[in-house]
Amino acid sequence: MVALQIRDVPDDVRRALSDRAAARGQSLQSYLLALVTAEARRSTNLAALERFADRQDGSQLSRAEAIEAADHARVEREAQRDEAANAP
């Protein structure tokens, strides 16, 4: 592992970060490591999403249509489950 150093951090920024770390029961070091790690993961996830942005093999449903389709599928599953439970 490598060590990172940030210079010229204003006192109020350092104090705010220290307060947030303390509120979570963490050291400033562990709090900042968690922030940097989350940011690295987020940028990796965004890069993956961008690679698939132009693909046409996925769903072309709008958000509302996808919700409606999921609701319909849930109702059908529940009806099938109820039929199976009531079958002799």
N, C-alpha and C positions, 0 to 999 in steps of 0.2 A: 504494500500500500504506500501511497505517497501522502505527504503532508501538504495542506493548502494554507496559505496565509493571506489575509486581506488587510491591506494597509489603509490608513486614513479613514477609519470608521468613526463617524461623529459620535460623541459621548451619548447623546440622546438615543441614537439608533442602538448602540451597544446596550444601553440600559433597558430599552424596550425589549430587545431580544433576550436579555438575561431574565427579565420579568416573565416573559412567556415561557422560557425554559423552566424557571422555578415553579410556575403555575402547573406545569405538567410533571413536576418532580424529576426533571432532567437537568443535567449539567448543560452549560451553554454549548460545550463541545458536542454532546450527543444530540442536542436539539438542532444545531446547525448541520450536523451530518445527516440527520433525518430530512431536513429541508432540501439539502443538495441532492440526496438520493432520490427523493420524490420528484424533484425537477428533472433529473436525468431520466427517470422512468417515464415521466410525462412526455418529454421530447421524443423518446423512443416510440411511445404509443402514437403520438401525432404523426411521426414519420411513417409508421405502418398504415395508418388510416389514409394518409395522402397517397400511398402507393396504390390503394384500392379505389380512390375517388372516381376515376374514369372508367371503372369496370362496368360492363353492362350485363353481367351474368347474375347479378343479385336481384333483390326485390325492387320493383319499380313502384311499389305501393307508397302512398303518402302516409304520414304518421297516423292520421285518422283512419285510413283504410287498414293499416296494420293492426291498430287497436281493435277495430271492428272484427277483423279476421280472427284475432286471438280470442276475443270474447265469444265469437261463434263457435270456435273449436272447443273452448272450455264448456260451453253449454252442451255441445254434442257429447263430450267425454262424460259429463255428469249424467246425461240421459242414459248413455250406455252403461254406466256404473249402476244406476238405479235399476235398469232392466235386468242386469246380471244379478243384482241383489234380490230381486223379486221373482226370479225364475225358479221353477220347481226343481 
